[in-house]
Amino acid sequence: MKILLVRPGRRKQAITLGEFMYGEPLGLESVFALLKEEHELKVLDLMVGKEDLLTICVSYRPDVIGFTSLCIDVPAVLDLAKQVKDHHPDVITMVGGTQTFLAPESFFVPQIDHVAEFTTKENLKTLCSYLQKKAQVPLIDGIRSQENHFEGTGVRGINDYIQPDRSCTDQYRKYYSYFGYRPCALLQTSRGCSSMCNFCQRWKIEGSQEKDEPLTEIIREIEKIKEPSIMIIDNNFLYHRERLENFCALLEERGIRKNFICYGSAQSIVQNETTMKRLAENGLKAVLVGYESFKDEELANYQKKSTRAINIAAGKILKNYHIDCWASFILHPDWTTQDFKEFRKYLRILRPEISSLTPLTPFPGSFLAKKYRDRTLYQKEDYDQWSYSLVSIAPGNMSLRRYYFEVLLSNFYVNLFMNNASYLVNKFGLCTLLRLLKGSFKFLLRYLRFMIKG
């Protein structure tokens, strides 16, 4: 059976820091690895490639097309699936990804045949075996099929870890980047997160406890990666000191030299200070730290295991060992004008190399969606609007126009007065700066439109 795996391109989308990070599609690479022995597969990455899906369908003639999707991708997936069905009605369409886990009903439409609410080695292989035989698909855990009226079995699971086969994206790999590091591969060494911050979706998808892959397997995978830079996408790579020490020991033993970037909590950085030095010596270049807020009460409400004091201490440790801090902050909808001023003062204390400012976003299906349902500015089906850069909760202490102004002012403060421009040029070169300036200009225009609209 011939299977075409597709990551859709983005349509309308606001400009955020994350949109300059074109990471490889690990989910599709994992599905490729799982099914390649029994089926013929091809990956089409429309995020970075310029191919036309219908043209590929004519030449490749797939039996099945599988899409991956985030919330913002829903319109693109539905549009592409409809195009396929209009021109090739016998092609079977499937969809998986984060959105199918959080809101599978987004795809309960005629042009989608099967929705993978969660994916395991067993349920994907079972589904494909029925499709290959062109047999009636029974109820399968994690799979909702149109022929079964999209009913489920009632079993709620999480996605399996499947080691990706990166060879299937060879033609796209030169485009994959993480901010200024390009080309850059993605790597997951552990799944799940015991922090369980209430704004985060990943621990709901991967589990509320860390599940580590064996480090010997991780090192073997690193040795296969051709890219000079690797972004480790664990929820909190820095959570376990002994594991980090063993990781460094294996890198030193094998003589592996790569640039590493990772996610890490402020609390873990403080608890593992001596290990941070060793990690820096073994190539750790930057840590994405979720500082989130300057208020201890907000950090507690987010269920962050951190405080303002811990955040400041973590920032100092990173600077001591010349590890760049890429900080993320959540702009709360109940902030006052004074809160925004205090936040900007807090930035001067932390002085991260890069800052990402995102309004608190109650994605459909999340805890926050229930908490803020009476203040949400967009309908669940307004998929194009569910971007981290848009204000989606009605502000509690100022007008929406004024709130957008404060967000824009804070972004200008970060980009004009926190030395980001000089950092970018020195670290990544002028081209990266120009690329970000182009995106920032689009960001400015869109925010101005929202301010005018109010």
C-alpha positions in Angstrom: 0.0 0.0 0.0 1.3 3.5 -0.9 1.0 6.1 1.8 1.7 9.8 1.5 2.4 11.6 4.7 1.8 15.4 4.6 2.5 18.3 6.8 0.4 21.2 5.6 1.7 24.7 4.9 0.6 27.6 7.1 -2.1 30.0 5.8 -3.0 33.1 7.8 -0.8 33.2 10.8 0.6 35.9 13.1 4.3 36.3 13.4 5.9 35.0 16.6 9.3 33.8 17.6 8.2 30.2 17.0 7.5 30.8 13.3 11.2 31.3 12.6 11.7 27.7 13.9 10.9 25.3 11.1 11.5 22.1 13.0 11.4 18.7 11.2 8.1 16.8 11.4 9.1 14.2 13.9 5.6 12.7 14.0 5.6 11.9 10.3 9.2 10.6 10.5 8.1 8.3 13.3 5.1 7.0 11.3 7.4 6.4 8.3 9.8 4.4 10.5 6.9 2.3 11.9 5.3 1.4 8.6 8.1 1.4 6.1 8.7 -2.4 6.3 5.2 -3.2 5.2 4.2 -0.3 3.0 5.7 2.2 0.6 5.8 5.7 2.1 6.7 9.2 1.1 6.8 12.5 3.1 5.5 15.8 1.7 6.4 18.8 3.9 4.5 21.7 2.6 5.7 23.9 5.5 9.1 24.3 3.7 8.6 22.7 0.3 6.8 24.2 -2.7 5.3 21.0 -4.1 1.6 20.8 -5.1 -0.3 18.0 -3.4 -2.6 17.2 -6.3 0.4 17.1 -8.7 2.2 14.7 -6.3 -1.0 12.6 -6.1 -1.0 12.2 -9.9 2.7 11.1 -10.0 2.9 9.1 -6.8 -0.7 7.7 -6.8 -1.1 7.1 -3.1 -3.7 4.8 -1.6 -3.7 6.7 1.7 -2.8 10.3 2.6 -2.1 11.0 6.2 -2.0 14.6 7.5 -0.6 16.0 10.7 -2.2 19.0 12.4 -1.9 21.6 15.1 -5.0 23.7 15.9 -4.0 26.5 13.5 -3.6 23.9 10.7 -7.2 22.6 10.7 -8.4 24.8 7.8 -5.5 23.9 5.7 -5.9 20.1 6.4 -9.6 20.2 5.6 -9.0 22.2 2.4 -6.3 19.8 1.2 -8.4 16.8 2.1 -11.3 18.2 0.1 -9.1 18.8 -2.9 -7.9 15.3 -2.8 -11.4 13.8 -2.5 -12.7 16.0 -5.3 -10.0 14.8 -7.7 -9.2 11.4 -6.3 -12.3 10.1 -4.4 -10.8 6.6 -3.8 -7.8 7.9 -1.8 -8.2 7.3 1.9 -7.6 10.3 4.1 -6.3 10.2 7.7 -5.3 12.9 10.2 -3.3 12.8 13.4 -1.3 15.2 15.6 -1.9 17.5 18.5 -5.2 18.7 17.3 -6.7 15.2 17.0 -5.7 14.5 20.6 -7.2 17.7 22.0 -10.2 18.1 19.7 -10.7 15.1 17.3 -14.2 16.4 16.4 -12.4 19.1 14.3 -12.1 16.5 11.6 -15.4 14.7 11.8 -16.2 15.8 8.2 -16.9 13.9 4.9 -13.5 14.5 3.4 -11.7 12.8 6.3 -12.0 9.0 6.6 -10.0 8.3 9.8 -8.9 10.4 12.8 -6.1 9.1 15.0 -7.0 10.5 18.4 -3.7 9.1 19.7 -1.2 6.9 17.9 0.4 3.7 19.1 2.5 1.1 17.2 -0.4 -1.3 17.5 -3.3 0.9 16.4 -1.6 2.3 13.4 -0.5 -1.1 12.1 -3.9 -2.6 12.8 -5.6 0.2 10.9 -3.3 0.0 7.9 -3.8 -3.8 7.8 -7.5 -3.3 7.3 -7.0 -0.6 4.8 -4.6 -2.7 2.8 -7.2 -5.5 2.7 -9.9 -3.0 1.8 -11.9 -4.5 4.7 -14.4 -2.9 7.0 -12.5 -1.1 9.8 -13.7 -2.2 13.3 -13.6 0.0 16.3 -9.9 0.4 17.2 -8.5 2.1 20.3 -7.5 5.7 19.4 -8.9 5.5 15.9 -12.2 7.2 14.9 -13.4 6.2 11.5 -16.1 7.7 9.3 -17.5 4.3 8.5 -18.1 3.9 12.3 -19.6 7.4 12.5 -16.4 8.5 14.2 -17.3 6.6 17.3 -14.5 5.7 19.7 -13.9 2.8 22.0 -13.8 5.0 25.1 -10.1 4.2 25.7 -8.0 7.3 26.3 -4.3 6.7 25.6 -1.2 8.7 24.9 1.1 8.6 21.8 3.8 6.0 21.7 7.4 7.0 21.3 8.7 5.7 17.9 12.3 6.5 16.9 12.1 8.6 13.7 13.6 7.8 10.3 15.1 11.1 9.2 16.0 9.8 5.8 12.4 10.4 4.6 12.9 14.2 4.9 16.3 14.4 3.2 15.2 16.8 0.6 13.9 19.3 3.2 16.5 19.0 5.9 18.6 22.0 4.8 15.5 24.2 5.7 15.0 22.9 9.2 16.1 25.4 11.8 15.7 26.4 15.3 15.9 30.2 15.4 19.4 31.0 14.1 20.7 27.5 14.2 20.3 26.1 10.7 20.2 23.4 9.7 19.1 21.9 13.0 17.6 18.5 13.9 15.0 17.8 16.6 15.5 15.1 19.2 13.3 13.8 22.0 15.0 11.9 24.8 12.1 11.8 27.2 8.3 12.1 27.1 5.9 13.4 29.7 6.3 16.1 32.4 5.6 16.0 36.1 5.3 19.8 36.4 1.9 19.8 34.8 1.6 23.5 34.3 -2.1 24.3 33.6 -1.4 26.3 30.4 0.6 23.5 28.8 -0.9 20.8 26.6 2.1 18.5 26.1 1.9 16.7 29.4 -1.7 15.9 28.7 -0.6 14.3 25.4 2.6 12.6 26.6 1.7 11.8 30.3 2.2 13.4 33.7 5.4 11.5 34.5 8.8 11.6 32.6 9.5 8.5 30.6 13.1 8.5 29.6 14.5 6.7 26.6 17.7 4.8 27.2 20.7 7.1 26.9 22.7 4.6 24.9 19.9 4.6 22.3 19.8 8.4 22.3 23.6 8.7 21.8 23.4 6.3 18.9 20.7 8.5 17.4 22.8 11.6 17.9 25.7 9.9 16.1 23.4 9.4 13.1 22.2 13.0 12.9 24.1 14.9 10.2 23.1 18.4 11.3 25.6 20.3 13.5 22.9 21.5 15.8 20.2 19.6 17.7 17.2 21.0 19.5 16.2 18.6 22.4 12.4 19.0 22.6 11.8 17.2 25.9 9.4 19.2 28.1 12.3 19.7 30.6 15.5 18.1 29.5 17.3 19.4 32.7 15.0 17.7 35.2 17.3 14.8 36.3 20.9 15.5 37.4 22.2 12.0 37.2 20.8 11.5 33.7 22.4 14.7 32.6 25.8 13.7 34.0 25.6 10.4 32.2 24.6 12.2 29.0 27.7 14.3 29.3 29.9 11.3 30.0 28.7 9.5 26.9 29.2 12.6 24.7 32.8 12.9 26.1 33.4 9.1 25.7 32.3 9.1 22.1 33.9 12.5 21.2 30.6 13.9 20.0 30.6 17.7 19.3 27.3 19.2 18.5 25.4 22.5 19.3 22.6 21.6 21.7 19.5 23.7 22.6 16.9 22.5 25.0 13.9 23.3 27.1 14.6 23.6 30.8 12.8 24.9 33.9 14.3 27.6 36.1 14.1 25.3 39.1 16.1 22.6 37.3 18.8 25.1 36.3 19.2 26.2 39.9 19.2 22.7 41.3 21.7 21.4 38.8 24.2 24.4 38.7 27.4 22.3 38.5 25.9 20.1 35.8 25.0 23.2 33.8 28.7 24.0 33.6 29.5 20.5 32.2 26.6 20.7 29.7 28.0 24.0 28.5 31.4 22.4 28.0 29.7 19.7 25.9 27.9 22.0 23.6 24.8 23.4 25.3 24.4 26.8 23.6 20.9 27.9 24.7 18.1 27.0 27.1 14.4 27.9 26.5 13.2 28.9 29.9 9.6 29.4 30.7 9.8 32.3 33.1 6.1 33.1 32.4 5.6 35.8 35.0 7.2 38.3 37.3 4.6 37.6 40.0 4.9 34.8 42.5 1.1 34.4 42.8 0.7 34.0 39.0 3.5 31.4 38.9 1.7 29.5 41.6 -1.6 29.8 39.7 0.1 28.4 36.6 1.3 25.5 38.8 4.9 26.5 38.0 7.4 25.1 40.5 9.3 28.3 40.5 9.3 31.8 42.0 10.6 35.2 40.9 13.7 34.7 43.0 14.4 31.3 41.4 13.9 32.8 37.9 16.5 35.5 38.6 18.9 32.9 40.1 18.5 30.7 37.0 19.3 33.6 34.7 22.5 34.4 36.5 23.6 30.7 36.3 23.1 30.7 32.6 25.1 33.9 32.1 27.9 32.6 34.4 28.4 29.6 32.0 27.8 31.6 28.8 24.6 29.7 28.0 22.1 31.8 26.1 18.7 32.3 27.7 15.7 32.2 25.4 13.0 33.3 27.7 9.2 32.9 27.3 6.7 35.0 29.2 2.9 34.8 29.4 1.1 38.1 29.3 -1.9 37.7 31.7 -5.2 39.2 30.5 -5.8 40.8 33.9 -2.6 42.8 33.9 -2.9 46.5 34.4 -0.8 49.3 32.8 1.3 49.2 35.9 1.8 45.5 35.6 3.2 45.9 32.1 5.6 48.5 33.4 6.7 46.2 36.2 7.1 43.4 33.7 9.4 45.5 31.6 11.5 46.4 34.7 11.7 42.6 35.4 13.1 42.1 31.9 15.9 44.5 32.7 16.8 42.4 35.7 16.7 39.0 33.8 18.2 40.3 30.5 17.6 37.2 28.5 19.3 37.1 25.0 15.9 36.4 23.4 12.4 37.0 24.8 9.1 35.6 23.5 6.0 37.3 24.8 2.7 35.5 24.3 -0.8 36.4 25.6 -2.3 33.7 27.7 -4.1 31.4 25.2 -7.0 29.1 26.2 -6.7 26.6 23.4 -9.9 24.6 22.7 -10.0 21.5 24.9 -7.7 22.9 27.5 -8.2 23.7 31.2 -7.9 27.4 30.4 -10.7 27.1 27.8 -13.1 26.1 30.6 -11.8 28.8 33.0 -12.0 31.6 30.5 -15.0 30.5 28.4 -17.0 33.6 29.2 -14.2 35.9 28.2 -12.9 34.1 25.1 -12.8 36.3 22.0 -12.9 33.6 19.4 -15.1 30.6 18.7 -13.6 27.1 18.9 -13.9 26.8 15.1 -11.9 30.0 14.4 -8.8 27.9 13.9 -6.9 30.6 12.1 -7.0 32.8 15.2 -5.6 30.3 17.6 -2.1 31.6 17.5 0.1 32.3 20.5 0.6 35.9 19.3 -3.1 36.9 19.3 -5.0 38.2 22.3 -7.8 35.6 22.7 -9.1 36.5 26.2 -10.9 39.8 26.9 -8.7 41.9 29.1 -10.0 42.5 32.6 -8.5 45.9 33.4 -8.3 47.8 30.2 -9.8 47.9 26.7 -8.7 45.5 24.1 -7.2 48.3 22.1 -5.1 49.4 25.1 -4.1 45.9 25.9 -2.8 45.4 22.3 -0.9 48.6 22.7 0.8 47.4 25.9 1.7 44.1 24.2 3.1 45.9 21.2 5.0 48.4 23.4 6.5 45.4 25.4 7.6 43.7 22.2 9.2 47.0 20.9 11.0 47.3 24.3 12.4 43.8 24.0 13.5 44.2 20.4 14.8 47.8 20.5 16.3 48.1 24.0 17.3 44.7 25.1 20.2 44.3 22.6 18.5 41.6 20.6 19.7 43.1 17.3 23.4 43.1 18.2 23.0 39.6 19.7 21.4 38.3 16.5 24.0 39.7 14.2 26.9 38.6 16.4 25.5 35.1 16.9 23.8 34.3 13.7 24.7 36.9 11.1 23.0 39.8 9.4 20.7 37.5 7.3 18.9 36.1 10.3 18.3 39.7 11.6 16.9 40.8 8.3 14.6 37.7 8.2 13.3 38.5 11.7 12.9 42.2 10.8 10.7 41.2 7.9 8.6 39.0 10.1 8.4 41.7 12.8 7.1 44.2 10.3 4.3 41.9 9.5 3.7 41.4 13.2 3.5 45.2 13.6 1.0 45.7 10.8 -1.3 42.9 12.2 -1.2 44.3 15.7 -1.9 47.8 14.4 -5.0 46.4 12.6 -6.2 44.8 15.8 -5.6 48.0 17.8 -7.6 50.0 15.3 -10.4 47.4 15.3 -10.3 47.4 19.1 
